[in-house]
Amino acid sequence: MKSWQLQEAKAHFSRVIQEAIIHGPQEISLRGKPTAIIISTKEYHKLLAPKISFVKFMQQSPLCGTKIRLKRDKSFARKIML
C-alpha cells in the first residue's frame, strides 16, 4: 500500500484515485501518522457484502453430498526414549 502525505495527496488527488483503482488502497498520513485510506468502489462494495456463515459456506461447496471415506490409523503412538 502506497502512503501519501496529505499535501501531496491534495495536489495529486486524481492520481491517488487512479492508484487506488489500479493498485489497491492508498494511505493518507497527516503529520507523519496514518489517518485515512482511499479505496476503490469495487473494494468498498466487497467490504459491505454480507458474510455467510461457515456452515452455509460448507453447504454451498461443490463437494457437498459426496461420500468421503476416511480411515483413521488406530495404531499406538511410537515409543521414544527421553
NUPA-988160 format. One line per field, with one value per residue: residue number from 1; chain; x, y, z of N, C-alpha, C, O, CB in turn. Coordinates in steps of 0.1 Angstrom, whole numbers, plus 5000, padded with zeros to 4 digits. Last residue first. Glycine has a CB too. Example, Ala and Ser with C-alpha at 12.3 -4.5 7.8 and 13.67 -1.06 7.14 Angstrom:
! NUPA-988160
seq: (2	1)
mol: (A	A)
n_px: (5128	5132)
n_py: (4978	4943)
n_pz: (5071	5078)
ca_px: (5137	5123)
ca_py: (4989	4955)
ca_pz: (5071	5078)
c_px: (5129	5132)
c_py: (5000	4967)
c_pz: (5079	5078)
o_px: (5134	5142)
o_py: (5011	4967)
o_pz: (5080	5085)
cb_px: (5141	5113)
cb_py: (4994	4955)
cb_pz: (5057	5090)
END
This chain:
! NUPA-988160
seq: (82	81	80	79	78	77	76	75	74	73	72	71	70	69	68	67	66	65	64	63	62	61	60	59	58	57	56	55	54	53	52	51	50	49	48	47	46	45	44	43	42	41	40	39	38	37	36	35	34	33	32	31	30	29	28	27	26	25	24	23	22	21	20	19	18	17	16	15	14	13	12	11	10	9	8	7	6	5	4	3	2	1)
mol: (A	A	A	A	A	A	A	A	A	A	A	A	A	A	A	A	A	A	A	A	A	A	A	A	A	A	A	A	A	A	A	A	A	A	A	A	A	A	A	A	A	A	A	A	A	A	A	A	A	A	A	A	A	A	A	A	A	A	A	A	A	A	A	A	A	A	A	A	A	A	A	A	A	A	A	A	A	A	A	A	A	A)
n_px: (5135	5127	5094	5070	5043	5008	4991	4967	4947	4941	4910	4898	4869	4852	4828	4804	4791	4777	4798	4817	4811	4795	4774	4780	4802	4788	4771	4791	4801	4779	4787	4784	4774	4797	4813	4837	4830	4826	4853	4864	4849	4857	4890	4900	4922	4924	4940	4962	4994	5015	5028	5008	4988	4985	4967	4971	4951	4944	4952	4960	4937	4923	4944	4955	4933	4934	4959	4955	4937	4953	4977	4974	4965	4988	5006	4994	4994	5016	5008	5018	5006	5009)
n_py: (4592	4574	4566	4546	4557	4552	4524	4526	4534	4558	4560	4568	4582	4586	4607	4613	4645	4666	4691	4700	4726	4742	4751	4741	4758	4782	4776	4773	4799	4824	4851	4886	4910	4936	4957	4950	4952	4979	4987	4977	4993	5019	5018	5038	5055	5060	5082	5084	5077	5106	5128	5147	5123	5102	5078	5050	5032	4999	4993	4998	5011	5026	5040	5054	5071	5087	5098	5114	5132	5146	5159	5177	5159	5143	5162	5168	5143	5118	5084	5051	5021	4988)
n_pz: (5262	5234	5223	5206	5186	5194	5179	5152	5137	5114	5099	5068	5053	5024	5013	4991	4986	4998	4986	4968	4962	4991	5005	5030	5037	5040	5061	5081	5082	5069	5047	5048	5025	5015	5022	5009	4983	4981	4982	4959	4940	4946	4962	4990	5011	5046	5070	5087	5100	5107	5096	5094	5080	5052	5035	5014	4992	4979	4944	4918	4904	4923	4936	4914	4909	4933	4930	4907	4917	4936	4941	4962	4982	4985	4995	5020	5033	5018	5012	5006	4991	5000)
ca_px: (5137	5135	5106	5077	5056	5019	4995	4979	4944	4951	4918	4902	4882	4855	4843	4808	4799	4770	4788	4819	4808	4807	4775	4769	4804	4799	4765	4782	4810	4784	4780	4793	4771	4789	4799	4837	4834	4814	4843	4868	4849	4843	4881	4899	4913	4927	4928	4950	4984	5007	5035	5019	4988	4990	4970	4971	4962	4942	4946	4969	4946	4916	4935	4963	4937	4923	4957	4964	4932	4942	4977	4979	4956	4975	5009	4996	4982	5014	5009	5015	5014	5000)
ca_py: (4606	4574	4573	4549	4551	4561	4532	4520	4531	4549	4565	4557	4585	4576	4606	4603	4634	4655	4688	4687	4717	4736	4755	4736	4744	4781	4778	4762	4788	4816	4839	4874	4902	4924	4958	4951	4939	4970	4992	4972	4978	5015	5019	5025	5056	5051	5077	5090	5073	5095	5115	5149	5137	5105	5092	5055	5043	5010	4990	4991	5001	5018	5032	5044	5062	5079	5090	5103	5123	5138	5149	5182	5170	5137	5156	5179	5150	5129	5098	5061	5034	5000)
ca_pz: (5267	5246	5221	5218	5188	5191	5190	5158	5151	5118	5109	5077	5059	5034	5015	5002	4982	4993	4995	4973	4952	4984	4992	5024	5035	5031	5048	5078	5078	5080	5050	5050	5036	5011	5026	5024	4988	4980	4992	4972	4940	4949	4951	4983	5000	5035	5062	5091	5091	5112	5097	5103	5085	5065	5036	5028	4993	4989	4957	4926	4897	4914	4944	4921	4899	4930	4942	4907	4907	4940	4931	4950	4977	4981	4982	5010	5029	5028	5007	5016	4990	5000)
c_px: (5149	5138	5114	5091	5062	5033	5007	4984	4956	4950	4928	4912	4885	4869	4845	4823	4803	4778	4780	4808	4810	4803	4787	4769	4793	4801	4776	4776	4801	4793	4786	4784	4780	4786	4791	4823	4833	4817	4831	4858	4853	4842	4867	4889	4913	4917	4933	4938	4970	4996	5027	5026	4998	4991	4974	4975	4960	4954	4947	4964	4954	4925	4927	4954	4946	4926	4945	4962	4942	4937	4965	4978	4961	4966	4996	4998	4983	5001	5008	5017	5009	5009)
c_py: (4606	4589	4573	4556	4555	4554	4541	4530	4525	4547	4555	4563	4573	4579	4596	4602	4625	4643	4676	4683	4702	4727	4750	4739	4737	4766	4777	4764	4776	4804	4831	4862	4890	4916	4945	4951	4939	4956	4982	4976	4972	5000	5015	5027	5043	5054	5068	5084	5078	5091	5103	5136	5138	5120	5095	5070	5049	5019	5002	4988	4992	5007	5022	5034	5050	5068	5081	5093	5111	5128	5140	5172	5175	5148	5150	5173	5160	5137	5108	5075	5044	5012)
c_pz: (5276	5250	5235	5215	5201	5193	5186	5169	5158	5133	5113	5086	5068	5040	5027	5002	4994	4988	4989	4983	4957	4973	4984	5009	5028	5027	5037	5064	5074	5074	5061	5053	5037	5024	5023	5029	5004	4985	4992	4983	4953	4949	4955	4971	4992	5024	5051	5083	5096	5102	5103	5106	5096	5068	5050	5027	5007	4989	4966	4940	4907	4908	4935	4929	4905	4919	4939	4918	4905	4930	4933	4938	4964	4975	4977	4996	5018	5023	5019	5010	5000	5000)
o_px: (5153	5142	5107	5098	5060	5033	5013	4981	4955	4951	4925	4921	4877	4879	4840	4829	4803	4773	4776	4808	4804	4793	4788	4763	4795	4803	4773	4776	4805	4792	4799	4775	4783	4795	4781	4820	4829	4809	4826	4856	4846	4834	4865	4882	4923	4905	4945	4927	4966	4989	5033	5030	4997	4993	4968	4984	4949	4966	4949	4971	4955	4921	4925	4957	4944	4922	4945	4964	4937	4934	4966	4977	4953	4959	4994	4993	4975	4998	5000	5027	4997	5018)
o_py: (4617	4597	4573	4553	4566	4545	4539	4542	4520	4556	4543	4570	4569	4578	4598	4596	4630	4632	4676	4671	4693	4719	4752	4732	4728	4763	4772	4754	4769	4801	4833	4863	4883	4915	4943	4946	4929	4949	4979	4968	4963	4994	5009	5037	5037	5055	5067	5083	5076	5099	5093	5133	5132	5128	5090	5074	5053	5015	5013	4982	4980	4995	5010	5022	5039	5056	5069	5081	5100	5117	5128	5177	5178	5145	5150	5178	5161	5137	5106	5078	5045	5014)
o_pz: (5280	5241	5245	5206	5206	5201	5176	5169	5169	5141	5115	5083	5076	5033	5037	4993	5005	4986	4978	4988	4950	4975	4972	5001	5019	5016	5026	5056	5064	5062	5063	5061	5026	5032	5029	5040	5010	4990	5003	4992	4959	4957	4965	4971	4989	5026	5048	5089	5107	5097	5104	5118	5106	5059	5060	5021	5011	4988	4962	4948	4905	4907	4939	4930	4901	4921	4942	4916	4902	4933	4932	4927	4955	4966	4965	4986	5009	5011	5028	5003	5003	5008)
cb_px: (5126	5148	5104	5080	5065	5018	5000	4991	4932	4966	4910	4908	4882	4854	4849	4801	4812	4760	4778	4832	4817	4816	4775	4756	4807	4811	4758	4771	4819	4773	4778	4803	4756	4797	4793	4844	4848	4809	4838	4882	4858	4834	4886	4893	4918	4926	4921	4950	4984	5000	5047	5013	4974	5005	4957	4981	4961	4940	4954	4982	4956	4910	4925	4974	4945	4911	4954	4979	4931	4930	4990	4994	4956	4969	5020	5008	4976	5026	4997	5023	5014	4990)
cb_py: (4612	4566	4588	4536	4554	4574	4523	4518	4522	4555	4570	4546	4598	4561	4620	4589	4639	4659	4700	4686	4719	4729	4770	4740	4736	4788	4792	4760	4784	4810	4830	4877	4898	4916	4969	4964	4935	4969	5006	4978	4973	5021	5010	5014	5068	5036	5089	5105	5057	5099	5118	5155	5141	5099	5101	5048	5053	5004	4978	4999	5009	5026	5040	5051	5069	5088	5099	5109	5131	5147	5141	5186	5182	5129	5145	5188	5156	5139	5101	5060	5039	5000)
cb_pz: (5274	5244	5216	5227	5175	5200	5202	5148	5152	5115	5122	5069	5067	5029	5018	4999	4975	4983	4997	4980	4940	4995	4991	5030	5048	5036	5047	5089	5090	5089	5038	5061	5036	5001	5019	5029	4984	4966	4989	4975	4929	4938	4939	4993	4990	5040	5055	5089	5090	5126	5106	5116	5089	5067	5033	5037	4982	5002	4963	4928	4889	4902	4951	4929	4887	4924	4954	4907	4893	4944	4930	4952	4988	4992	4984	5014	5042	5028	4996	5029	4976	5012)
END
